[in-house]
């Protein structure tokens, strides 16, 4: 038994001595620049047309992460669904063995959305073909105000018309969120940029409903809020989570409750419209 044990120990020692860490081998070659990255992004084709699916490959000795602004995959090889047609960007984020960061952008042309790679309609509703500007809905009974949570689908108790939005923006410490304010939603990074310069990101989950039949999903922001997206009855505390009441090509209506509100408790409501649209 002693001979067997010693033999195994000797073999293991040889194995581990021979297998140097990959990082050591990379360090010997030093860091590479973005121009030296060897990588490709290939668009899948169907019937001669570029569809919304790409194959990403990198052969350079770096830690690799691929992103299209919505999806990200940390791998030298990645497949990504694209979310819009036209000229789109895929970015490689690289990390050299010495810790330096590099990046390289690849521009691809997407001709159509394939049935094999369907895109949720909500991305188009929020961002159009890439970016979309939302403004206050001047056609709503009132674009802003409060009302009954899980009851009203727009302001029902205290209604603020278009002409009252500037005053509310001042009173709610939300300068720049008044009548002429806007929000730009972008597919690239799912960013939300307000006309006052504040920028953050947004996301949504259509499976998260507070009361089916009243709302149709949840909307989230980070880094900023929607126009006048504060609870004026709670020290103008910003809201970062909202219920989606309406969402289509033209309308985005949201609501958020006062703390502890139940059915028909106090809630705030926001009604936005895609810039340049009007009811049919």
N, C-alpha and C positions, 0 to 999 in steps of 0.2 A: 504493500500500500504506500510506503514511503517513496518508492521509486516512481510509482504512477503519479503521486502528488507533485513531486519535484519536476517530473516531465511536463505536466500540464502548466506548472508555473513558468517553466522555461519557454514554452510555446507562447503563452500569453504575453510574456515580456517582449518576445520578438514581435508579436502582432501589434502591440501598442506602441512600440518604438518605431515601427515602420510607418504607422499611420499618423503623419503630421496633420494638425488641423488645417482645414481649407483656408482659414483666415491668414495663417502664416504664409502660405503660398501666394495669396493675393498681395500681402504686404510687400513681398519681394518685388512685385511688378510696380508698386506705387499706385497713387491715385490717378484716375483718368479724368479728362475734361468732358463737358457735355458734347463737344464736337467729336469726341472719340467714341461715343456710345455706338455700339453696333446693335441695332434693333430694327424691327419692321412692324408695321401695322397693316394688315391685309383685310380688305373689305370682302365679305361674302357676297357672291353674286347669284341671282336667280333670273333666268331668261335674259342674261346680258345686262341686267341692271344691278347696281350696288344697293344692297338692302341694309337694314339697320342692325348689323352684327359684324363685329371685327375680331380678328385673331391677332394677338400681340405677342411678340417673341423678342427676347433680349439675350444675346450671347456674351455680353461683357461681364467681367468679374466684379459685379456690384450687387448689392441688395436692391431689389427692384419692386416698385409699386406702380401699377397702372391705374389711371382714373380718367373718366370722361366727364367729370364734374358732378356726377350723380352716384355712379357705382365706382368702387375701388377694389382692386385685387392685388395682394402682395405676393407676387410670383414672377419668375422669369417668363413664364408662359401664362397667358390669360385670355379669356374670351369675354367680351363685353357687349351687351345690348346697347344700342344707341337709341336716343329718345326723340330725335327730330330729323327731318330731311334737310338737305342743303349742305353747306360746308360746315363740318363739325371738327372738333379738336379732341385728340386723345393725348394725354400727358404722361410721360414716364418720369417718375420721381426716383432718383438713384442715391444710394448711400455707399460711398467708397469705404474700403477697409480702414482707412485712417480717420473716418468719421466725417469727412467733407461731403456736403450734399450737392447734387447736380440734378438738372432736369432737362428734358427735351420734349418739344411739342411736335405732334404729327397731325397734319391736316388731312381729312378724308372727306370724300363727297358721298352723301347718302341720297340715293334717288327715290327710294320708297320705303314705307314701313311694311315689312313682310308679315303675312298671316302666321308665319312660323315663329316670329318674334314680336308678339303683340305688345303695344305700349298702352298703359292705362290712360284713359281719356282725360283724367284729371291733370296730367302733366300739360296737355295742350290747353285745357281750360285756364290753368294758372299762367302759363308762359307762352302760349301761342306756338310759333315755330322756333322760338329761342328766347325772346323777351316780350313782355307784355306790360303795358302801363294801365294801372287801375286808379280811378278817381272816385270821388263821392258820387253816389247815384242820385242825380237830381230828379229822376223820375219816380223814385220811391216816395211813399207818403211822407216819410221823414228819413233822412240818411243816417241820423244818429239819435240816441236817446236811451231810455230804459223802459222796462216792461216786465211781463211775467215769464219767469224761467220755465221752460218746457211747456209754454202756453202760446205766447205771442211768437210770430215769426219775424217781427220787426218791432221798432219802438211802439209801445202801446199805452204807456202812462205819461211819460214826459217826452215830448217830441221836439227835436231841434231841426229846423229847416235849414236850407242852404245859407240863408242870410244870417243865421245865428252861429255858424261854425267858427268864424274868426273869434268871436267873443268867447266861445267855449275853449278854444285852443289857448287863449291867454289865461283864462281862469283855471285851466287844468295843467298849467305848466307844460304845455305841449306846443310851444311856438313853432310855426311852420306847418302845423297839421290842419289848418283851417280850410276855407272854401276852395281855394285854388291848389291845394296840396295834391300830391300823387304818390303812388308806390310803383316801382318797377320790379317785376318778378322775372328772374332769369333762370333758365335751365342749367347754365354753367355754374355749378356749385350750389344750386338752389338758393340763390341770393335774393334778398329783399332790400331794395334801396329806396329810401324815402326822399322826397324832393327837398327836404331840409338838410340832406347830407348824411343822415343816420343810416347805417347799413348793418345788416345781420343776415340771417339765413332763415329758411322756412322748411317745413315738412308737413306731411299730412298722412292720415290713416283712415281710410274710408270704412274700416271694420269697427272703429271705435265710436259708437253712438251712445248718447246719454239716454235718449228716449226715441226708439224707432218710430217713424211717422212724424216726428218733430224735427230732428236733425238727421243728417245723412253721413256724418263723419266728423273727424277731429282735425283741427289745423293748429300747427305749432310754430312759434317763432323763437329765435335765439339772437341775442345781441341787439335787437330792437323790437318794437311792437308795431301794430298797425296804426293807422292814423287815429289819434285820440284814444289809443288803446290803453286807457288807465281806468282805475276805479276811483272816481271822484269822491265817493263816500268813504274811502279808506285811504286818505292821504295821497291820492293820485298814484297809488301803487300800480305799476305796469302789469298788464296781462300778457302772458306768453302762451296761453292755451285757450282755444276757442272751439265752440261747436259750429260746424258748417250747416247752415240752414238752406242756402241755395248756392249752387255752383254750376255754371254753364259757360258758354263762350262769352256771354255778356254780363252776367251777374255773379257777384260774390257777396253773400250775406252771412254775417257771423254773430255769435252771441257768447257771452261769458257771464257766469253768475256772481252775485255777491257771496262772500264767504258764508257757508252753511245754508245756502238757499236750497229749498226743495221745490216741488211742483208749485208754480205760480208765485215763487219767491222772487225777490228783486234780481234783475239781470240787466246787463247792458247789451245794446244792439248796434251793429255797424252795417251799413248797406253801401257797397261799392259797385261800380260799373266799369267795364272795359272802356278805355278812352276812345271816343269817337263813335260809340254805339248808342242806339236808342231803341225803345220798344218797337216791335213791328206793328 
